[in-house]
Amino acid sequence: MLNPYLITGVLSIALWITIREQAFDANATLAWVATIVLLGWGGFGIFSTLKKKPDQD
């Protein structure tokens, strides 16, 4: 089974890529908050999956 952190991490990065230009045009402060949250969760999901030991499920 795929790691749910990996799936949600990749999806959050994809969401950030999709909304970044419109978000910064609308409200820069909220866009920075969304950037930190989405990229932070994406990085956490990807790196927690990378450091996972192969025998763990």
C-alpha positions in Angstrom: 0.0 0.0 0.0 1.2 3.5 -0.8 2.1 5.8 2.0 -0.8 8.3 2.6 1.8 11.0 3.5 3.4 10.6 0.1 0.1 10.8 -1.7 -1.1 13.9 0.2 2.3 15.5 0.0 2.4 15.2 -3.8 -1.2 16.4 -4.1 -0.5 19.5 -1.9 2.5 20.4 -4.1 0.4 20.0 -7.2 -2.3 22.2 -5.7 0.2 24.9 -4.9 1.5 24.8 -8.4 -2.0 25.2 -9.7 -3.1 28.1 -7.5 0.1 30.1 -6.9 -0.3 32.8 -9.6 -4.0 33.5 -8.9 -3.4 33.4 -5.1 -0.5 36.0 -5.3 -2.6 38.2 -7.5 -5.6 38.1 -5.1 -3.9 38.4 -1.7 -0.1 38.2 -1.1 -0.3 37.5 2.6 -2.8 34.6 2.3 -0.7 33.3 -0.6 2.4 33.2 1.5 0.5 31.3 4.3 -0.8 28.8 1.7 2.7 28.4 0.3 4.2 27.6 3.7 1.4 25.2 4.6 1.2 23.4 1.2 4.9 23.1 0.5 5.6 22.3 4.2 3.1 19.4 4.1 4.4 18.3 0.7 8.0 18.2 1.9 7.0 16.4 5.1 5.1 13.8 3.2 7.8 13.1 0.7 10.8 13.2 3.1 9.0 11.0 5.7 8.4 8.4 2.9 12.0 8.6 1.8 13.5 8.0 5.2 11.1 5.1 5.9 12.8 1.7 6.3 11.9 -0.9 3.7 10.5 -3.4 6.3 8.0 -0.9 7.6 4.5 -0.8 6.1 
